[in-house]
Amino acid sequence: MIQYSKQADERREAGPMECWCLHGAVGMAADWRGFAKNLAAAAIGSRAVDLWRFLDCCPLPLPDFAKALNAEAGGEVFRGNGRALLGYSMGGRLALHALLEKAHPWQAAVIISAHPGLESEQERAARRAADTEWATRALAGNWQKFLDSWNAQPVLGDTPPRDPQASGSLVMRRREIARSFVDWSLGAQQALWDRLPEITVPVLWIAGENDPKFLALAERAVARIPQATLAVAPGSGHRVPWEAGDWLAQRVAHFLKSGR
């Protein structure tokens, strides 16, 4: 049974381990429903976080989001024996920032199809400009055309993230989605490569075998994190949670139960 908290967050209580899930750009907490159901079958609880609620009142830079999420998780009563953080794509970048905060509440982490950061100011400036265009289209353009253009990007492949009706419901969060293209843009993020060795909890880093750019990023990142393991999703591109959903749930459940 899905339980709601913190507005649109979705929680399933299923065991002593709880996995907090951060969705991607132009995503929603409901994206994790199938994954959460599979985790529950493995006796692992979950909480799918509605990231848009963090942007519903004012700008929130990436480091400030990390502090807010960690404070929220650390301030809640938790009777289990482990809390893990999982992030996909944009959510993976947000998760990395949370893991780099001192005294964070996470015992393990899963990073999926994420980018630790662009390393030149020229690249970051170009990305900020591109994301400003996306922000404008999300806020003031035709919503369906915005979604169609977003999903047509080559990196995302041919797999839609959810049914059209669910995607359409995101129009109610278009202001927050537009803000995320500014505050949480890859171009607004400082490169985290040199800080990755500071992450000391066990990390499972996942990339799709048909996503060469992010697979290369994953291989490089795993080499820098002391307790990191790379897992390659078979037959999958960037959208691992939808292209390899059953495999992902099994792999994450095994990792969270074994610590490896």
C-alpha positions in Angstrom: 0.0 0.0 0.0 1.3 3.4 -1.0 1.5 6.0 1.8 1.9 9.7 1.1 3.9 12.1 3.1 5.5 15.5 2.5 2.9 16.3 -0.1 3.5 14.1 -3.1 6.2 11.8 -1.7 5.2 8.1 -1.9 6.4 5.6 0.8 6.1 1.9 1.1 7.0 0.3 4.4 8.4 -3.2 3.8 11.4 -3.9 6.1 14.2 -2.6 8.1 16.0 -1.0 5.1 14.5 2.1 3.5 15.6 3.4 0.1 14.9 7.1 -0.7 14.5 7.5 -4.5 15.2 10.7 -6.4 13.6 11.0 -9.9 15.1 12.6 -13.0 14.5 15.9 -14.8 10.9 16.3 -16.0 10.1 13.3 -13.7 7.9 12.6 -10.7 7.7 10.5 -7.6 5.2 8.2 -9.2 8.0 7.1 -11.7 9.2 4.8 -9.0 6.0 2.9 -8.3 6.9 -0.3 -10.2 10.4 -0.2 -8.7 9.1 0.4 -5.2 6.7 -2.5 -5.5 9.5 -4.8 -6.6 11.7 -3.6 -3.7 8.8 -4.3 -1.3 8.7 -7.9 -2.5 12.3 -8.1 -1.4 11.4 -6.7 2.0 13.0 -3.3 1.3 11.0 -0.2 2.0 11.1 2.9 -0.1 10.3 6.6 -0.2 9.9 8.2 -3.6 10.7 11.9 -3.1 8.8 14.6 -4.9 11.7 16.8 -5.8 9.5 19.6 -7.1 8.4 20.5 -3.6 11.9 21.7 -2.8 11.5 24.4 -5.5 7.9 25.5 -4.9 8.7 28.6 -3.1 12.1 29.9 -4.0 15.4 29.1 -5.8 17.5 26.3 -4.2 21.0 25.7 -5.4 22.4 22.2 -5.4 24.4 22.3 -2.2 21.4 23.8 -0.3 19.1 21.0 -1.6 21.6 18.5 -0.3 21.5 20.1 3.2 17.7 20.2 3.1 17.3 16.6 2.1 19.8 15.3 4.6 18.2 17.4 7.4 14.8 16.0 6.5 15.9 12.4 6.4 18.0 12.8 9.6 15.2 14.5 11.5 12.7 11.8 10.9 12.1 8.9 13.4 13.4 5.8 11.7 13.2 2.4 13.4 15.0 0.4 10.8 18.6 -0.5 10.5 19.6 1.2 7.2 18.7 4.1 5.0 19.9 4.2 1.4 19.8 7.0 -1.2 19.1 6.3 -4.9 19.1 8.9 -7.7 18.5 8.6 -11.4 20.0 11.1 -13.9 19.3 14.6 -12.4 18.4 12.8 -9.2 21.7 11.1 -9.2 23.5 14.4 -9.3 21.4 15.6 -6.4 22.2 12.4 -4.5 26.0 12.9 -5.0 25.7 16.3 -3.4 23.8 14.8 -0.5 26.5 12.2 0.0 29.2 14.8 0.0 27.7 16.6 3.0 29.3 15.9 6.3 27.4 13.7 8.8 24.8 12.7 6.2 22.2 10.0 7.2 22.8 7.5 4.4 24.4 4.1 4.8 24.5 3.2 1.1 23.8 4.8 -2.3 22.8 3.8 -5.8 23.6 6.2 -8.6 22.0 5.6 -12.0 22.9 7.3 -15.3 24.4 10.4 -13.6 27.0 13.0 -14.5 29.5 14.1 -11.8 30.0 17.4 -13.6 31.4 19.3 -16.6 35.0 20.2 -16.1 35.4 23.4 -18.2 33.6 26.7 -17.8 33.0 26.8 -21.5 31.0 23.5 -21.3 29.2 24.8 -18.3 28.2 28.1 -19.9 26.9 26.2 -23.0 24.9 23.9 -20.8 23.4 26.8 -18.8 22.4 28.5 -22.1 20.7 25.3 -23.3 18.9 24.7 -20.0 17.7 28.3 -20.0 15.9 27.5 -23.3 14.4 24.4 -21.8 13.3 26.4 -18.8 11.5 29.0 -21.0 9.8 26.2 -22.9 8.7 24.4 -19.8 7.3 27.6 -18.2 5.7 29.4 -21.1 5.5 27.1 -24.1 3.0 24.5 -25.2 3.4 21.8 -22.6 2.9 18.8 -24.9 5.4 20.2 -27.4 7.8 20.7 -24.6 7.4 17.0 -23.4 7.7 15.7 -27.0 10.9 17.7 -27.5 12.3 16.5 -24.2 11.6 12.9 -24.9 12.9 13.1 -28.4 16.5 13.8 -27.3 18.9 11.1 -28.7 20.4 10.4 -25.2 16.9 9.3 -24.0 16.4 6.8 -26.7 13.0 5.6 -27.7 11.6 4.6 -24.3 8.9 6.9 -22.9 9.3 7.3 -19.1 5.6 6.8 -18.3 2.1 6.9 -19.9 1.1 10.1 -21.6 -1.6 10.8 -19.0 0.9 10.8 -16.2 3.3 13.0 -18.1 0.5 15.5 -18.7 -0.2 15.8 -15.0 3.3 17.3 -14.6 2.0 20.5 -16.1 0.9 21.5 -12.6 4.5 21.6 -11.7 5.8 23.5 -14.7 7.0 26.4 -12.6 9.2 24.2 -10.5 10.4 22.1 -13.4 11.4 25.4 -15.2 13.3 26.5 -12.0 15.1 23.1 -11.9 16.6 23.8 -15.3 18.3 26.9 -13.8 19.1 25.9 -10.2 19.9 22.2 -10.9 21.4 22.6 -14.3 24.5 20.5 -15.0 26.0 23.9 -16.0 25.3 25.3 -12.6 27.0 22.4 -10.9 30.7 22.5 -10.0 32.5 19.4 -11.2 32.6 16.8 -8.4 35.3 14.5 -9.8 37.9 15.5 -7.3 35.5 15.1 -4.4 34.2 11.6 -5.2 36.9 10.0 -3.0 35.2 11.7 0.0 32.2 9.3 -0.5 32.9 6.5 1.9 29.6 4.5 2.0 29.1 1.6 -0.4 27.9 2.8 -3.8 26.4 0.9 -6.6 26.8 3.0 -9.8 24.6 1.8 -12.7 24.7 2.7 -16.4 23.0 1.1 -19.5 25.1 -0.9 -21.8 23.7 1.1 -24.8 24.5 4.4 -23.2 28.2 4.8 -24.0 28.6 8.4 -22.7 27.2 7.6 -19.3 28.8 4.2 -19.1 32.2 5.9 -19.6 31.4 8.5 -16.9 30.3 5.6 -14.6 33.6 3.7 -15.1 35.6 6.8 -14.4 33.5 7.7 -11.3 33.7 4.2 -9.8 37.4 4.3 -10.0 37.5 7.3 -7.7 35.0 6.1 -5.0 36.6 3.8 -2.3 33.6 1.4 -2.0 32.0 1.7 -5.4 30.8 -1.1 -7.7 29.8 -0.7 -11.3 26.8 -2.6 -12.7 25.9 -2.4 -16.4 22.2 -2.8 -17.2 21.8 -5.3 -20.1 20.0 -4.1 -23.2 19.4 -0.7 -21.7 20.1 2.9 -22.7 19.9 6.0 -20.4 16.5 5.3 -19.0 17.5 2.2 -17.0 14.5 2.3 -14.6 12.1 1.8 -17.5 14.3 -0.2 -19.9 15.6 -2.7 -17.4 13.2 -2.3 -14.5 13.1 -5.9 -13.2 16.9 -6.2 -13.5 17.3 -2.9 -11.6 15.1 -3.9 -8.7 16.9 -7.2 -8.3 20.3 -5.7 -8.6 19.5 -2.9 -6.1 17.9 -5.3 -3.6 20.9 -7.6 -3.7 23.2 -4.7 -3.2 21.3 -3.2 -0.2 21.0 -6.6 1.5 24.6 -7.6 1.0 26.3 -4.2 1.3 28.1 -4.9 -2.0 
